[in-house]
Amino acid sequence: MRRDPLAYLATELTSLKAQGLYRPLRILEDEQKPTTSFDHRQVVNLSSNNYLGLTTHPRLRERALEATRRFGVGTGSVRTIAGTMAIHMELERRLAAFKQTEAVVVFQSGFAANAGTVSAVLGKDDVVVSDELNHASIIDGCRLSRATIKVFPHKDVDAARKVLQGLRGAEGRAADSRTLLITDGVFSMDGDLGPLPDLCALAEEYGCIMMVDDAHASGVFGRNGRGTIDHYGVHGRVDIQVGTLSKAIGVLGGYVAGSRELVEFLYHRARPFLFSTSHPPGVAAACIAAIDVLLEEPQIIDRLWDNTRFFKAGLTKLGFNTGVSESPITPVIVGDGALAMKLSDRLFQAGVFAQGIAAPTVPAGKARVRTIVTATHTRDELQFALDAFAAVGRELEIVT
């Protein structure tokens, strides 16, 4: 009988269960709404990236249905062969105008946008200078590029400067070697903002390519949700902007905004773009409708921030540690991984879905339950969630 070469995976899973870190997938049985059904239980949903509630917005639904009826459910090809439709080009033009850049290229996911871009623009003789808490897709893109990776402590601009100083005239470094300085706009686990103005100044001083992953800022920060580049007023100082269509936009995909030359280059060299079938027309149409909503219904962003301030204040008053969050991403940090999972499970039983997160997704000793408030939560739903946090937090002796 053939010996199973993957038998060791069962041992790994057993270890996760023994540590209290094994997580079954929660099954969504309804729409992605503020209160919805997971695993046959009605819960207040604090685990969705649907910041503005656009996954169920009527304008997006109708545009998706209209495009599907007209063009079909799929495209049948990659963009570079037979899969580029007029609606894809319209989406890219609309995004470029929205982001105030020359051009945009759309990818199948935000992960693909980051990984595909970094690996395309850099090579083995180049260097990446990266914040230690940057998203996994950035890290994977750096590895795929084969560039040298230099990591600086989280948001430590002085440390990044020392790294760049050390690269100047480094022995054995090619004269035409490029340096990419990269940061998240909003960090996905802690909810704090990257120090964009200072990093832009650093990139200009040392001649770096400046790149920002603005996934969790898209639709949240800046005018009409244009992101942290707009929030900080650093237009023209960021060479590569990555955004997502899967979070506040409410649909699916990622994009890269920048110069026309950058986009044309990625059309020819970004492997996820070259080797993945293009977005179904209904998806592209819904994304265009989302841009219309951001421009014409900015009050939904105001509601998002009103709800965020209310919920953060409530958690703080209860005595929870919410870290350094500056965004609707609000971690409830408890430290121990097993305790974070127990908190998450007990909250679920109490009617609140807030997923537990532990190492390696976050550093060891900084496990947390991660919450995201949306524009479509009611005050009653948020107060219900706060009451559940209070009861379960006291039960587990996290707060008094």
Residue pairs with C-beta under 8 A, 6 or more apart in sequence:
13 22
16 22
19 337
19 338
20 337
20 338
20 341
20 342
21 337
21 338
21 341
21 358
23 341
23 355
23 356
26 38
26 39
26 47
26 348
26 353
26 355
27 38
27 39
28 36
28 37
28 38
29 36
29 37
29 38
29 39
29 40
30 36
30 37
31 55
31 56
32 45
32 48
32 50
32 55
32 56
33 45
33 53
33 56
33 376
34 44
34 45
34 53
34 374
34 376
34 377
34 378
34 381
35 42
35 43
35 44
35 45
35 381
36 42
36 43
36 45
37 43
38 45
38 348
38 353
41 348
41 351
42 351
43 348
43 351
43 352
43 353
44 351
44 352
44 353
44 377
44 381
44 382
44 384
44 385
44 388
45 353
46 352
46 353
46 354
46 371
46 372
46 373
46 385
47 353
47 354
47 355
47 370
47 371
47 372
48 372
48 374
49 216
49 246
49 247
49 248
49 372
50 247
50 248
50 250
50 374
51 219
51 220
51 247
51 248
51 304
51 328
51 372
51 374
51 375
52 219
52 225
52 248
52 250
52 293
52 294
52 300
52 301
52 304
52 374
52 375
52 376
53 250
53 300
53 374
53 375
53 376
54 60
54 219
54 248
54 249
54 250
54 251
54 290
54 293
55 250
55 251
56 250
57 250
57 289
57 290
57 293
59 289
59 292
59 293
60 250
60 251
60 286
60 289
60 290
60 293
61 286
62 289
63 285
63 286
63 288
63 289
64 282
64 283
64 285
64 286
64 289
65 282
66 285
67 87
67 281
67 282
67 284
67 285
67 286
68 280
68 281
68 282
70 281
71 85
71 87
71 281
71 282
72 280
72 281
73 280
73 282
74 277
74 280
75 82
75 83
75 85
75 277
75 278
75 279
75 280
75 281
76 82
76 83
76 277
77 83
77 277
77 278
78 273
78 274
78 275
78 276
78 277
78 278
79 88
79 267
79 273
79 274
79 278
80 267
80 273
80 274
83 277
83 278
84 278
85 278
85 281
85 284
87 281
87 284
87 285
87 288
88 106
88 278
88 279
88 284
90 284
90 288
91 106
91 284
91 287
91 288
92 103
92 104
92 105
92 106
92 255
92 263
93 104
94 288
94 291
95 104
95 106
95 243
95 255
95 257
95 291
96 102
96 103
96 104
96 257
98 224
98 226
98 291
98 294
98 295
99 226
99 227
99 229
99 241
99 243
99 257
100 226
100 230
100 235
101 241
101 257
101 258
101 259
102 258
102 259
102 260
102 263
103 257
103 258
103 259
103 260
103 262
103 263
103 264
104 255
104 256
104 257
104 263
105 255
105 256
105 263
105 266
105 267
105 270
105 273
106 245
106 253
106 254
106 255
106 279
106 284
107 113
107 116
107 253
107 254
107 255
107 256
107 270
107 272
107 273
107 276
108 252
108 253
108 254
108 272
108 276
108 277
108 278
108 279
109 246
109 252
109 253
109 254
109 272
110 137
110 213
110 215
110 242
110 243
110 244
110 245
110 246
110 247
110 253
110 254
111 136
111 137
111 140
111 254
112 137
112 254
112 272
112 273
112 276
113 137
113 242
113 243
113 244
113 254
113 255
113 256
113 272
114 135
114 137
114 138
114 140
114 141
114 213
114 242
114 254
115 137
115 138
115 140
115 141
115 144
115 272
116 141
116 266
116 270
116 271
116 272
116 273
117 141
117 211
117 240
117 242
117 256
117 266
117 270
118 128
118 138
118 141
118 142
118 144
118 145
118 180
118 182
118 211
119 141
119 142
119 144
119 145
119 270
119 271
120 145
120 265
120 266
120 269
120 270
120 271
121 145
121 178
121 180
121 209
121 240
121 262
121 265
122 128
122 142
122 145
122 147
122 178
122 180
123 145
123 146
123 147
124 145
124 146
124 147
125 147
125 173
125 174
125 176
125 177
126 145
126 147
126 148
126 177
126 178
126 179
126 180
127 147
127 148
127 149
127 150
127 167
127 173
127 177
127 178
127 179
127 180
128 142
128 145
128 147
128 148
128 149
128 150
128 179
128 180
128 182
129 150
129 151
129 152
129 160
129 163
129 164
129 167
129 179
129 180
129 181
129 182
129 208
130 138
130 139
130 142
130 149
130 150
130 151
130 152
130 182
130 183
131 151
131 152
131 154
131 155
131 182
131 183
131 184
131 187
131 194
132 151
132 152
132 153
132 154
133 154
133 184
133 187
133 189
133 190
134 182
134 183
134 184
134 187
134 213
135 184
135 188
135 213
135 215
137 213
138 182
138 184
138 213
142 149
143 149
147 180
150 163
150 167
152 159
152 160
152 163
153 159
154 187
155 192
155 194
155 195
157 195
157 198
157 199
157 202
160 181
160 199
160 202
161 202
164 179
164 181
164 202
164 205
164 206
164 208
167 173
167 179
167 206
168 206
178 209
179 206
179 207
179 208
179 209
180 208
180 209
180 211
181 199
181 202
181 203
181 206
181 208
181 209
181 210
181 211
182 210
182 211
182 212
182 213
183 194
183 195
183 196
183 199
183 211
183 212
183 213
184 194
184 212
184 213
184 214
184 215
184 216
185 193
185 194
185 196
185 212
185 213
185 214
185 215
185 216
185 217
185 221
185 227
185 228
185 229
186 192
186 193
186 194
186 214
186 215
186 216
186 217
186 220
186 221
186 228
186 326
186 327
186 329
187 193
187 194
187 216
188 215
188 216
188 329
189 329
189 331
189 357
189 361
189 362
189 368
189 370
190 323
190 324
190 325
190 329
190 331
191 216
191 323
191 324
191 325
191 326
191 327
191 328
191 329
191 330
191 331
192 323
192 324
192 325
192 326
192 327
193 217
193 221
193 228
193 231
193 326
193 327
194 212
194 228
196 212
196 228
196 229
196 232
196 234
196 238
197 232
197 234
199 210
200 210
200 234
200 237
200 238
202 208
203 209
203 210
203 237
204 210
204 237
209 239
209 240
210 237
210 238
210 239
210 240
211 238
211 239
211 240
211 241
211 242
212 228
212 229
212 238
212 240
212 241
212 242
213 242
214 227
214 228
214 229
214 241
214 242
214 243
215 242
215 243
215 244
215 247
215 254
216 244
216 247
216 327
216 329
217 227
217 228
217 231
217 327
218 225
218 227
218 243
218 244
218 247
218 248
218 249
219 225
219 247
219 248
219 249
219 290
219 294
219 301
220 227
220 248
220 301
220 304
220 327
220 328
221 227
221 228
221 230
221 231
221 327
222 228
222 229
222 230
222 231
223 230
224 294
224 295
224 298
224 301
225 248
225 294
225 298
225 301
227 241
227 243
229 235
229 238
229 241
239 258
239 259
239 262
240 256
240 257
240 258
240 262
241 256
241 257
241 258
242 254
242 255
242 256
242 257
243 254
243 255
243 256
243 257
244 253
244 254
244 255
245 251
245 252
245 253
245 254
245 255
245 287
245 290
246 252
246 253
246 254
249 287
249 290
249 291
250 286
250 290
251 283
251 286
251 287
251 290
252 279
252 283
253 279
253 283
253 287
256 262
256 263
256 266
266 273
267 273
268 274
279 287
293 300
294 301
300 375
301 375
303 375
303 376
304 328
304 373
304 374
304 375
305 328
307 328
307 373
307 374
307 375
307 377
307 379
307 382
308 327
308 328
308 330
308 373
310 379
310 382
311 330
311 371
311 373
311 377
311 382
311 385
311 386
312 322
312 325
312 330
314 382
314 383
314 386
315 322
315 330
315 332
315 386
315 389
316 322
318 386
318 389
318 390
318 393
318 399
319 393
319 399
319 400
320 332
320 389
320 393
320 398
320 399
321 332
321 333
321 334
322 330
322 331
322 332
322 333
323 331
323 333
323 368
325 331
328 372
328 373
328 374
329 370
329 371
329 372
330 370
330 371
330 372
330 373
331 357
331 368
331 369
331 370
331 371
332 343
332 354
332 368
332 369
332 370
332 371
332 389
333 366
333 367
333 368
334 340
334 343
334 367
334 368
334 369
334 398
335 365
335 366
335 367
336 365
336 367
337 356
337 358
337 359
337 364
337 367
339 367
339 396
339 398
340 356
340 357
340 358
340 367
340 368
340 369
341 356
341 358
341 367
342 356
342 396
343 356
343 369
343 392
343 393
343 396
343 398
344 354
344 355
344 356
344 369
345 356
346 392
346 395
346 396
347 353
347 354
347 369
347 388
347 389
347 392
348 354
350 388
350 391
350 392
351 384
351 388
352 384
352 385
352 388
352 389
354 369
354 370
354 371
354 385
355 369
355 370
356 367
356 368
356 369
357 367
357 368
357 369
357 370
358 367
359 366
359 367
362 368
371 385
373 382
390 399
393 399
394 400
